[in-house]
């Protein structure tokens, strides 16, 4: 019942060692750590001494946010946890995920979005009102396991579920977004597997999936910028477009009655 951690790097190499130290200091330590690094050639902050100590795929091209999930097929353990490069887990995060899996088997994440009143698919928006659960300062530090529509910042799951991730392929234009929506939808569509945020008790950050959320508030983050892809399409527009695309294809949100999971 081991855990493989997949770390992802892109222009935040200065935080890699901190991530690794946090993982190796946890109450449950990963059995292996693998690193997927998107185009480190222009990253002056990457610590090659640290990289040399773990199995690493260094790429001369930015393959976007999807490729690390394909890289995870190299994992040698039952469970996989994929981390964004701005995410420093609490010391009990992996323990928290294993405990959650015992009662609520599903895709687990550091922060989750729950859409309370979903619009018809063609009028949906990724940015329409939702509730955020997990570590976020502007969201809800959920004391209990909470079912959500999608998760991000880290994804904890059974390795065998990667087979669902690759059942359908994204259009090349979406390489910079959508992996979070896609995984939850594919698990729902092919295996009726729900998505959860494990408990994030407000009085104990050691359980949290991220204890330094401020690391995501930089100009590398697509969430906080108005950057565009190589074709000139704003990333926020792509996320909206992909969200609507998945909804039209059949992704049902938690608060749509026909998709309500009974976990009692």
MIDOSE-1310 file (N, C-alpha, C; in nm, 2 decimals, decimal comma, always signed):
residues 264
xxxx	+0,08/-0,12/+0,00/+0,00/+0,00/+0,00/+0,09/+0,12/+0,00; +0,19/+0,13/-0,08/+0,28/+0,24/-0,09/+0,23/+0,36/-0,16; +0,30/+0,47/-0,15/+0,26/+0,59/-0,22/+0,38/+0,64/-0,31; +0,35/+0,67/-0,43/+0,44/+0,74/-0,52/+0,40/+0,89/-0,53
xxxx	+0,49/+0,98/-0,51/+0,46/+1,12/-0,52/+0,52/+1,17/-0,66; +0,44/+1,24/-0,73/+0,49/+1,30/-0,86/+0,49/+1,45/-0,84; +0,61/+1,51/-0,84/+0,63/+1,65/-0,83/+0,64/+1,71/-0,97; +0,60/+1,83/-0,98/+0,59/+1,90/-1,11/+0,67/+2,03/-1,11
xxxx	+0,75/+2,05/-1,20/+0,83/+2,18/-1,20/+0,82/+2,26/-1,32; +0,81/+2,39/-1,30/+0,81/+2,49/-1,41/+0,83/+2,63/-1,35; +0,95/+2,68/-1,36/+0,99/+2,82/-1,31/+0,97/+2,84/-1,16; +0,96/+2,73/-1,09/+0,96/+2,75/-0,94/+1,06/+2,65/-0,88
xxxx	+1,17/+2,64/-0,94/+1,27/+2,54/-0,89/+1,32/+2,57/-0,75; +1,31/+2,70/-0,70/+1,35/+2,73/-0,57/+1,27/+2,67/-0,46; +1,15/+2,62/-0,49/+1,06/+2,56/-0,39/+1,07/+2,41/-0,39; +1,14/+2,35/-0,48/+1,15/+2,20/-0,50/+1,20/+2,14/-0,37
xxxx	+1,32/+2,19/-0,32/+1,38/+2,13/-0,20/+1,28/+2,13/-0,08; +1,21/+2,25/-0,07/+1,12/+2,26/+0,04/+1,01/+2,16/+0,03; +0,96/+2,13/-0,09/+0,86/+2,03/-0,11/+0,90/+1,89/-0,07; +1,02/+1,86/-0,12/+1,08/+1,73/-0,09/+1,10/+1,71/+0,06
xxxx	+1,15/+1,81/+0,13/+1,18/+1,81/+0,27/+1,04/+1,79/+0,35; +0,94/+1,86/+0,30/+0,81/+1,85/+0,37/+0,75/+1,71/+0,36; +0,77/+1,65/+0,24/+0,72/+1,51/+0,22/+0,79/+1,41/+0,30; +0,92/+1,43/+0,30/+1,01/+1,33/+0,38/+1,00/+1,35/+0,53
xxxx	+0,94/+1,46/+0,57/+0,92/+1,48/+0,72/+0,78/+1,45/+0,77; +0,70/+1,40/+0,68/+0,56/+1,37/+0,71/+0,54/+1,25/+0,80; +0,43/+1,23/+0,86/+0,40/+1,11/+0,94/+0,39/+0,99/+0,85; +0,35/+1,01/+0,73/+0,35/+0,90/+0,63/+0,44/+0,95/+0,51
xxxx	+0,55/+0,88/+0,49/+0,65/+0,92/+0,39/+0,62/+0,85/+0,26; +0,64/+0,92/+0,15/+0,62/+0,85/+0,02/+0,73/+0,75/+0,00; +0,69/+0,64/-0,07/+0,78/+0,53/-0,09/+0,88/+0,57/-0,21; +0,83/+0,66/-0,29/+0,92/+0,71/-0,40/+0,87/+0,85/-0,44
xxxx	+0,96/+0,93/-0,49/+0,93/+1,06/-0,54/+0,99/+1,07/-0,68; +0,90/+1,10/-0,78/+0,94/+1,12/-0,92/+0,92/+1,27/-0,95; +1,00/+1,32/-1,04/+0,99/+1,47/-1,08/+0,97/+1,48/-1,23; +0,86/+1,55/-1,27/+0,83/+1,58/-1,40/+0,86/+1,73/-1,41
xxxx	+0,96/+1,77/-1,50/+1,00/+1,91/-1,51/+0,98/+1,96/-1,65; +0,89/+2,06/-1,66/+0,86/+2,12/-1,79/+0,96/+2,23/-1,82; +1,04/+2,21/-1,92/+1,14/+2,31/-1,98/+1,21/+2,39/-1,87; +1,31/+2,33/-1,80/+1,39/+2,40/-1,70/+1,49/+2,49/-1,76
xxxx	+1,51/+2,49/-1,89/+1,61/+2,56/-1,96/+1,61/+2,71/-1,93; +1,49/+2,77/-1,90/+1,49/+2,91/-1,87/+1,46/+2,94/-1,72; +1,48/+2,84/-1,64/+1,46/+2,85/-1,50/+1,59/+2,86/-1,42; +1,63/+2,98/-1,39/+1,76/+3,00/-1,32/+1,76/+2,95/-1,17
xxxx	+1,64/+2,92/-1,13/+1,62/+2,88/-0,99/+1,63/+2,73/-0,96; +1,63/+2,65/-1,07/+1,63/+2,51/-1,05/+1,76/+2,46/-0,98; +1,75/+2,37/-0,88/+1,86/+2,32/-0,81/+1,89/+2,18/-0,86; +1,99/+2,18/-0,95/+2,02/+2,05/-1,02/+2,08/+1,95/-0,92
xxxx	+2,14/+2,00/-0,81/+2,19/+1,90/-0,71/+2,07/+1,83/-0,64; +1,96/+1,90/-0,62/+1,84/+1,83/-0,57/+1,78/+1,74/-0,67; +1,77/+1,79/-0,80/+1,71/+1,71/-0,90/+1,79/+1,58/-0,93; +1,92/+1,58/-0,91/+2,00/+1,46/-0,94/+1,98/+1,35/-0,84
xxxx	+1,91/+1,38/-0,73/+1,89/+1,28/-0,62/+1,76/+1,20/-0,64; +1,67/+1,24/-0,73/+1,54/+1,17/-0,75/+1,52/+1,15/-0,90; +1,45/+1,04/-0,94/+1,42/+1,01/-1,08/+1,35/+1,13/-1,14; +1,40/+1,18/-1,25/+1,35/+1,31/-1,31/+1,34/+1,30/-1,46
xxxx	+1,23/+1,36/-1,51/+1,22/+1,38/-1,65/+1,23/+1,52/-1,68; +1,35/+1,56/-1,74/+1,37/+1,70/-1,78/+1,34/+1,72/-1,92; +1,25/+1,81/-1,95/+1,20/+1,83/-2,09/+1,25/+1,96/-2,15; +1,28/+1,96/-2,28/+1,32/+2,09/-2,35/+1,20/+2,15/-2,41
xxxx	+1,08/+2,11/-2,36/+0,96/+2,17/-2,41/+0,86/+2,17/-2,30; +0,77/+2,27/-2,29/+0,66/+2,28/-2,19/+0,54/+2,20/-2,24; +0,52/+2,08/-2,18/+0,41/+1,99/-2,22/+0,28/+2,02/-2,15; +0,28/+2,13/-2,07/+0,16/+2,17/-2,01/+0,12/+2,09/-1,88
xxxx	+0,00/+2,09/-1,84/-0,04/+2,04/-1,71/-0,08/+1,89/-1,72; -0,10/+1,84/-1,84/-0,15/+1,70/-1,85/-0,04/+1,59/-1,84; +0,08/+1,63/-1,89/+0,18/+1,52/-1,91/+0,22/+1,46/-1,78; +0,22/+1,53/-1,67/+0,26/+1,46/-1,54/+0,17/+1,35/-1,50
xxxx	+0,05/+1,35/-1,55/-0,04/+1,24/-1,52/+0,00/+1,11/-1,60; +0,04/+1,14/-1,72/+0,09/+1,03/-1,81/+0,22/+0,97/-1,75; +0,31/+1,06/-1,70/+0,43/+1,03/-1,63/+0,41/+0,94/-1,51; +0,29/+0,96/-1,45/+0,26/+0,88/-1,33/+0,25/+0,73/-1,35
xxxx	+0,23/+0,69/-1,48/+0,23/+0,55/-1,51/+0,36/+0,48/-1,47; +0,47/+0,56/-1,44/+0,59/+0,50/-1,40/+0,59/+0,47/-1,25; +0,49/+0,51/-1,18/+0,48/+0,48/-1,03/+0,48/+0,33/-1,00; +0,55/+0,30/-0,89/+0,56/+0,16/-0,86/+0,48/+0,12/-0,73
xxxx	+0,38/+0,21/-0,70/+0,30/+0,18/-0,58/+0,15/+0,19/-0,60; +0,07/+0,15/-0,50/-0,07/+0,14/-0,52/-0,13/+0,28/-0,53; -0,08/+0,38/-0,46/-0,13/+0,51/-0,46/-0,04/+0,61/-0,52; -0,10/+0,71/-0,58/-0,02/+0,82/-0,64/-0,07/+0,95/-0,59
xxxx	+0,02/+1,05/-0,56/-0,02/+1,18/-0,53/+0,06/+1,28/-0,61; -0,01/+1,35/-0,70/+0,06/+1,45/-0,79/+0,04/+1,59/-0,73; +0,15/+1,66/-0,72/+0,15/+1,79/-0,66/+0,18/+1,90/-0,76; +0,11/+2,02/-0,75/+0,15/+2,14/-0,82/+0,28/+2,19/-0,76
xxxx	+0,36/+2,27/-0,83/+0,49/+2,31/-0,78/+0,48/+2,43/-0,68; +0,36/+2,48/-0,65/+0,34/+2,58/-0,55/+0,28/+2,53/-0,42; +0,28/+2,39/-0,41/+0,20/+2,33/-0,30/+0,30/+2,26/-0,20; +0,30/+2,31/-0,08/+0,38/+2,25/+0,03/+0,28/+2,18/+0,13
xxxx	+0,28/+2,05/+0,13/+0,18/+1,98/+0,22/+0,22/+1,99/+0,36; +0,11/+1,98/+0,45/+0,13/+1,97/+0,59/+0,19/+1,83/+0,62; +0,24/+1,81/+0,74/+0,31/+1,69/+0,78/+0,22/+1,57/+0,79; +0,09/+1,59/+0,80/+0,00/+1,48/+0,80/-0,09/+1,46/+0,68
xxxx	-0,06/+1,53/+0,57/-0,14/+1,53/+0,45/-0,16/+1,39/+0,39; -0,05/+1,32/+0,37/-0,06/+1,19/+0,31/-0,13/+1,09/+0,41; -0,11/+1,11/+0,54/-0,18/+1,03/+0,64/-0,33/+1,06/+0,63; -0,36/+1,19/+0,61/-0,50/+1,23/+0,60/-0,57/+1,17/+0,48
xxxx	-0,50/+1,16/+0,37/-0,55/+1,10/+0,25/-0,58/+0,95/+0,26; -0,48/+0,88/+0,33/-0,50/+0,74/+0,35/-0,62/+0,71/+0,44; -0,64/+0,79/+0,54/-0,75/+0,77/+0,63/-0,88/+0,80/+0,56; -0,88/+0,91/+0,48/-1,00/+0,94/+0,40/-1,04/+0,83/+0,31
xxxx	-0,94/+0,77/+0,24/-0,97/+0,66/+0,15/-1,04/+0,54/+0,22; -1,02/+0,52/+0,35/-1,08/+0,41/+0,42/-1,24/+0,42/+0,42; -1,29/+0,54/+0,43/-1,43/+0,56/+0,44/-1,49/+0,63/+0,32; -1,41/+0,70/+0,24/-1,47/+0,77/+0,12/-1,37/+0,76/+0,01
xxxx	-1,37/+0,64/-0,05/-1,28/+0,61/-0,16/-1,31/+0,70/-0,28; -1,21/+0,78/-0,33/-1,24/+0,86/-0,44/-1,11/+0,94/-0,47; -1,12/+1,03/-0,57/-1,01/+1,12/-0,60/-1,01/+1,23/-0,49; -0,89/+1,25/-0,43/-0,88/+1,34/-0,32/-0,79/+1,46/-0,36
xxxx	-0,82/+1,58/-0,31/-0,74/+1,70/-0,35/-0,72/+1,80/-0,23; -0,63/+1,88/-0,25/-0,59/+1,99/-0,16/-0,70/+2,10/-0,15; -0,75/+2,14/-0,26/-0,86/+2,24/-0,26/-0,96/+2,19/-0,36; -1,09/+2,21/-0,33/-1,20/+2,16/-0,42/-1,30/+2,27/-0,44
xxxx	-1,36/+2,26/-0,56/-1,47/+2,35/-0,60/-1,60/+2,28/-0,60; -1,70/+2,34/-0,54/-1,84/+2,29/-0,54/-1,93/+2,39/-0,60; -1,99/+2,36/-0,71/-2,09/+2,46/-0,77/-2,23/+2,44/-0,71; -2,28/+2,53/-0,64/-2,40/+2,51/-0,56/-2,53/+2,51/-0,65
xxxx	-2,53/+2,59/-0,76/-2,65/+2,60/-0,84/-2,60/+2,60/-0,99; -2,57/+2,48/-1,04/-2,52/+2,47/-1,18/-2,62/+2,51/-1,28; -2,57/+2,59/-1,37/-2,65/+2,64/-1,49/-2,66/+2,52/-1,59; -2,75/+2,53/-1,69/-2,74/+2,44/-1,80/-2,61/+2,44/-1,86
xxxx	-2,56/+2,33/-1,91/-2,42/+2,32/-1,96/-2,38/+2,44/-2,06; -2,46/+2,47/-2,15/-2,42/+2,57/-2,25/-2,41/+2,71/-2,19; -2,46/+2,73/-2,07/-2,45/+2,86/-2,00/-2,37/+2,85/-1,87; -2,29/+2,75/-1,86/-2,20/+2,73/-1,75/-2,08/+2,81/-1,76
xxxx	-2,01/+2,84/-1,65/-1,89/+2,91/-1,65/-1,80/+2,86/-1,54; -1,67/+2,84/-1,57/-1,58/+2,79/-1,47/-1,57/+2,89/-1,35; -1,59/+3,02/-1,38/-1,58/+3,13/-1,28/-1,71/+3,17/-1,22; -1,82/+3,09/-1,25/-1,94/+3,13/-1,18/-1,93/+3,10/-1,03
xxxx	-2,02/+3,15/-0,95/-2,01/+3,13/-0,80/-2,00/+2,98/-0,77; -1,90/+2,96/-0,68/-1,88/+2,82/-0,63/-1,82/+2,84/-0,48; -1,82/+2,73/-0,41/-1,77/+2,72/-0,28/-1,63/+2,65/-0,29; -1,53/+2,71/-0,23/-1,40/+2,65/-0,22/-1,38/+2,58/-0,09
xxxx	-1,33/+2,46/-0,09/-1,30/+2,39/+0,03/-1,15/+2,35/+0,03; -1,10/+2,34/+0,15/-0,96/+2,31/+0,16/-0,88/+2,41/+0,23; -0,75/+2,43/+0,19/-0,66/+2,52/+0,26/-0,69/+2,67/+0,23; -0,77/+2,71/+0,13/-0,77/+2,84/+0,08/-0,82/+2,94/+0,19
xxxx	-0,76/+3,06/+0,19/-0,79/+3,16/+0,28/-0,93/+3,22/+0,26; -0,98/+3,22/+0,14/-1,11/+3,28/+0,11/-1,22/+3,17/+0,09; -1,18/+3,05/+0,14/-1,28/+2,94/+0,12/-1,32/+2,89/+0,26; -1,35/+2,76/+0,27/-1,39/+2,70/+0,39/-1,29/+2,59/+0,43
xxxx	-1,24/+2,60/+0,55/-1,15/+2,50/+0,60/-1,24/+2,39/+0,65; -1,28/+2,29/+0,57/-1,37/+2,19/+0,60/-1,33/+2,10/+0,71; -1,41/+2,09/+0,81/-1,37/+2,00/+0,93/-1,40/+1,85/+0,90; -1,48/+1,83/+0,80/-1,52/+1,69/+0,76/-1,49/+1,67/+0,61
xxxx	-1,48/+1,54/+0,58/-1,47/+1,51/+0,43/-1,58/+1,57/+0,35; -1,55/+1,63/+0,24/-1,65/+1,71/+0,17/-1,64/+1,67/+0,02; -1,76/+1,63/-0,03/-1,76/+1,60/-0,18/-1,77/+1,72/-0,26; -1,69/+1,73/-0,37/-1,68/+1,85/-0,45/-1,69/+1,80/-0,60
xxxx	-1,68/+1,90/-0,69/-1,69/+1,87/-0,83/-1,55/+1,85/-0,89; -1,45/+1,92/-0,84/-1,32/+1,90/-0,89/-1,22/+1,94/-0,78; -1,10/+1,89/-0,79/-0,99/+1,93/-0,70/-0,87/+1,97/-0,77; -0,78/+2,04/-0,70/-0,65/+2,08/-0,75/-0,54/+2,10/-0,65
xxxx	-0,43/+2,14/-0,69/-0,31/+2,16/-0,61/-0,24/+2,03/-0,58; -0,32/+1,93/-0,54/-0,27/+1,79/-0,54/-0,38/+1,70/-0,57; -0,35/+1,58/-0,62/-0,44/+1,48/-0,65/-0,39/+1,35/-0,60; -0,47/+1,29/-0,51/-0,44/+1,16/-0,44/-0,54/+1,06/-0,49
xxxx	-0,48/+0,94/-0,55/-0,57/+0,85/-0,61/-0,50/+0,71/-0,62; -0,58/+0,61/-0,66/-0,52/+0,48/-0,68/-0,46/+0,48/-0,82; -0,34/+0,43/-0,83/-0,27/+0,43/-0,96/-0,35/+0,37/-1,07; -0,43/+0,26/-1,04/-0,51/+0,19/-1,14/-0,61/+0,29/-1,21
xxxx	-0,64/+0,40/-1,14/-0,74/+0,49/-1,19/-0,68/+0,57/-1,31; -0,55/+0,57/-1,33/-0,50/+0,64/-1,44/-0,55/+0,59/-1,57; -0,60/+0,47/-1,57/-0,65/+0,41/-1,70/-0,78/+0,49/-1,74; -0,85/+0,54/-1,64/-0,97/+0,62/-1,67/-0,93/+0,76/-1,73
xxxx	-0,82/+0,81/-1,67/-0,77/+0,95/-1,71/-0,74/+0,95/-1,86; -0,69/+0,84/-1,91/-0,64/+0,83/-2,06/-0,75/+0,78/-2,15; -0,87/+0,75/-2,10/-0,98/+0,70/-2,19/-1,01/+0,80/-2,30; -1,00/+0,93/-2,27/-1,04/+1,03/-2,36/-0,92/+1,14/-2,37
xxxx	-0,89/+1,18/-2,48/-0,78/+1,27/-2,50/-0,82/+1,42/-2,52; -0,76/+1,51/-2,46/-0,80/+1,65/-2,48/-0,75/+1,71/-2,62; -0,82/+1,81/-2,67/-0,77/+1,88/-2,78/-0,64/+1,95/-2,75; -0,54/+1,95/-2,84/-0,41/+2,01/-2,81/-0,42/+2,16/-2,75
xxxx	-0,52/+2,23/-2,78/-0,53/+2,37/-2,74/-0,55/+2,38/-2,59; -0,59/+2,26/-2,52/-0,61/+2,26/-2,38/-0,50/+2,21/-2,30; -0,38/+2,21/-2,35/-0,27/+2,15/-2,27/-0,23/+2,23/-2,15; -0,28/+2,35/-2,14/-0,25/+2,44/-2,02/-0,36/+2,44/-1,92
xxxx	-0,46/+2,37/-1,94/-0,57/+2,37/-1,84/-0,66/+2,25/-1,85; -0,75/+2,23/-1,75/-0,85/+2,13/-1,77/-0,82/+1,99/-1,71; -0,70/+1,96/-1,66/-0,67/+1,83/-1,61/-0,75/+1,80/-1,49; -0,78/+1,90/-1,41/-0,86/+1,88/-1,29/-1,00/+1,84/-1,32
xxxx	-1,07/+1,91/-1,41/-1,20/+1,88/-1,45/-1,21/+1,74/-1,52; -1,11/+1,72/-1,61/-1,11/+1,60/-1,69/-1,10/+1,47/-1,60; -1,01/+1,48/-1,50/-1,00/+1,36/-1,41/-1,12/+1,33/-1,34; -1,18/+1,43/-1,28/-1,31/+1,41/-1,20/-1,42/+1,35/-1,29
xxxx	-1,43/+1,41/-1,41/-1,53/+1,37/-1,51/-1,50/+1,22/-1,56; -1,38/+1,19/-1,59/-1,35/+1,05/-1,64/-1,38/+0,95/-1,53; -1,35/+0,98/-1,40/-1,38/+0,89/-1,29/-1,53/+0,87/-1,27; -1,60/+0,98/-1,29/-1,74/+0,98/-1,28/-1,80/+0,90/-1,39
xxxx	-1,76/+0,92/-1,51/-1,82/+0,86/-1,63/-1,80/+0,72/-1,64; -1,67/+0,67/-1,61/-1,64/+0,53/-1,64/-1,64/+0,44/-1,51; -1,64/+0,50/-1,39/-1,63/+0,42/-1,27/-1,72/+0,47/-1,16; -1,79/+0,57/-1,18/-1,88/+0,63/-1,07/-1,80/+0,66/-0,94
xxxx	-1,68/+0,71/-0,96/-1,59/+0,74/-0,85/-1,60/+0,89/-0,82; -1,64/+0,93/-0,70/-1,65/+1,07/-0,66/-1,52/+1,14/-0,63; -1,53/+1,27/-0,61/-1,42/+1,35/-0,58/-1,44/+1,42/-0,44; -1,34/+1,42/-0,36/-1,35/+1,47/-0,22/-1,23/+1,56/-0,18
xxxx	-1,26/+1,65/-0,08/-1,15/+1,72/-0,01/-1,14/+1,66/+0,13; -1,03/+1,60/+0,17/-1,02/+1,55/+0,30/-1,03/+1,66/+0,41; -1,05/+1,63/+0,53/-1,06/+1,73/+0,64/-0,94/+1,83/+0,64; -0,98/+1,96/+0,65/-0,88/+2,06/+0,67/-0,91/+2,14/+0,80
xxxx	-0,89/+2,08/+0,92/-0,93/+2,14/+1,04/-0,86/+2,28/+1,06; -0,94/+2,37/+1,10/-0,89/+2,51/+1,11/-0,79/+2,53/+1,22; -0,78/+2,44/+1,32/-0,69/+2,45/+1,43/-0,57/+2,36/+1,41; -0,55/+2,29/+1,30/-0,44/+2,20/+1,28/-0,40/+2,20/+1,13
xxxx	-0,30/+2,28/+1,09/-0,26/+2,28/+0,95/-0,18/+2,16/+0,91; -0,14/+2,08/+1,01/-0,06/+1,96/+0,97/-0,14/+1,87/+0,88; -0,27/+1,88/+0,89/-0,36/+1,79/+0,80/-0,38/+1,85/+0,66; -0,34/+1,98/+0,64/-0,37/+2,05/+0,52/-0,29/+2,00/+0,40
xxxx	-0,35/+2,01/+0,29/-0,28/+1,98/+0,16/-0,18/+2,08/+0,12; -0,19/+2,21/+0,17/-0,10/+2,31/+0,14/-0,09/+2,41/+0,26; +0,03/+2,44/+0,31/+0,04/+2,52/+0,42/+0,10/+2,66/+0,38; +0,13/+2,67/+0,26/+0,19/+2,80/+0,21/+0,12/+2,84/+0,08
xxxx	+0,00/+2,87/+0,09/-0,08/+2,91/-0,03/-0,03/+3,03/-0,10; +0,04/+3,11/-0,03/+0,09/+3,24/-0,09/+0,19/+3,21/-0,20; +0,24/+3,08/-0,21/+0,34/+3,05/-0,32/+0,27/+3,05/-0,45; +0,14/+3,04/-0,46/+0,07/+3,05/-0,58/+0,04/+3,19/-0,63
xxxx	+0,07/+3,29/-0,55/+0,04/+3,43/-0,58/+0,16/+3,49/-0,65; +0,19/+3,44/-0,77/+0,31/+3,50/-0,84/+0,27/+3,51/-0,99; +0,36/+3,56/-1,07/+0,33/+3,58/-1,21/+0,34/+3,45/-1,29; +0,38/+3,34/-1,23/+0,39/+3,21/-1,29/+0,25/+3,15/-1,30
xxxx	+0,17/+3,18/-1,19/+0,03/+3,12/-1,18/-0,06/+3,17/-1,29; -0,12/+3,07/-1,36/-0,22/+3,11/-1,47/-0,35/+3,17/-1,40; -0,37/+3,12/-1,28/-0,49/+3,17/-1,21/-0,49/+3,32/-1,19; -0,37/+3,37/-1,16/-0,36/+3,51/-1,11/-0,32/+3,60/-1,22
xxxx	-0,32/+3,56/-1,35/-0,26/+3,64/-1,45/-0,36/+3,65/-1,57; -0,33/+3,74/-1,66/-0,41/+3,75/-1,78/-0,33/+3,71/-1,90; -0,25/+3,61/-1,88/-0,16/+3,56/-1,99/-0,25/+3,48/-2,09; -0,19/+3,47/-2,21/-0,25/+3,40/-2,32/-0,16/+3,28/-2,37
xxxx	-0,21/+3,19/-2,44/-0,13/+3,08/-2,49/-0,06/+3,13/-2,62; +0,01/+3,04/-2,69/+0,08/+3,08/-2,81/-0,01/+3,13/-2,92; -0,13/+3,09/-2,92/-0,23/+3,14/-3,02/-0,30/+3,27/-2,99; -0,27/+3,32/-2,87/-0,33/+3,45/-2,82/-0,46/+3,43/-2,75
xxxx	-0,50/+3,31/-2,71/-0,62/+3,29/-2,64/-0,59/+3,31/-2,49; -0,66/+3,39/-2,42/-0,64/+3,41/-2,27/-0,66/+3,27/-2,20; -0,58/+3,24/-2,10/-0,59/+3,12/-2,03/-0,72/+3,11/-1,96; -0,77/+3,22/-1,91/-0,90/+3,21/-1,84/-1,01/+3,18/-1,93
xxxx	-1,00/+3,23/-2,06/-1,10/+3,19/-2,16/-1,10/+3,04/-2,19; -0,98/+2,99/-2,19/-0,96/+2,84/-2,22/-1,02/+2,76/-2,11; -1,00/+2,80/-1,98/-1,06/+2,73/-1,87/-1,21/+2,73/-1,88; -1,27/+2,85/-1,91/-1,41/+2,86/-1,92/-1,46/+2,77/-2,03
xxxx	-1,39/+2,77/-2,15/-1,43/+2,69/-2,26/-1,43/+2,55/-2,23; -1,32/+2,50/-2,17/-1,31/+2,36/-2,14/-1,42/+2,31/-2,04; -1,44/+2,40/-1,94/-1,55/+2,36/-1,84/-1,68/+2,34/-1,91; -1,72/+2,43/-2,00/-1,85/+2,42/-2,07/-1,84/+2,29/-2,16
xxxx	-1,73/+2,27/-2,23/-1,71/+2,16/-2,31/-1,74/+2,03/-2,24; -1,68/+2,01/-2,12/-1,70/+1,89/-2,04/-1,84/+1,88/-1,99; -1,91/+1,99/-1,96/-2,05/+1,98/-1,91/-2,14/+1,94/-2,03; -2,11/+1,99/-2,15/-2,20/+1,95/-2,26/-2,18/+1,80/-2,29
xxxx	-2,05/+1,75/-2,27/-2,02/+1,61/-2,30/-2,09/+1,52/-2,20; -2,13/+1,57/-2,08/-2,20/+1,49/-1,99/-2,15/+1,49/-1,85; -2,05/+1,57/-1,81/-2,01/+1,59/-1,68/-2,12/+1,65/-1,59; -2,16/+1,57/-1,49/-2,27/+1,61/-1,40/-2,21/+1,66/-1,27
xxxx	-2,25/+1,78/-1,22/-2,20/+1,83/-1,10/-2,27/+1,77/-0,98; -2,21/+1,78/-0,86/-2,26/+1,71/-0,74/-2,40/+1,76/-0,71; -2,43/+1,88/-0,73/-2,56/+1,94/-0,69/-2,67/+1,92/-0,80; -2,64/+1,84/-0,90/-2,75/+1,79/-0,99/-2,79/+1,66/-0,94
xxxx	-2,92/+1,65/-0,91/-2,98/+1,54/-0,84/-2,94/+1,40/-0,90; -2,94/+1,40/-1,04/-2,91/+1,27/-1,10/-2,77/+1,22/-1,08; -2,68/+1,31/-1,02/-2,54/+1,27/-1,00/-2,51/+1,27/-0,85; -2,61/+1,28/-0,77/-2,59/+1,28/-0,63/-2,54/+1,15/-0,58
xxxx	-2,42/+1,14/-0,52/-2,37/+1,01/-0,46/-2,42/+0,99/-0,32; -2,46/+0,87/-0,30/-2,51/+0,83/-0,16/-2,39/+0,77/-0,09; -2,33/+0,85/+0,01/-2,21/+0,80/+0,08/-2,24/+0,77/+0,22; -2,37/+0,77/+0,26/-2,40/+0,74/+0,40/-2,39/+0,59/+0,43
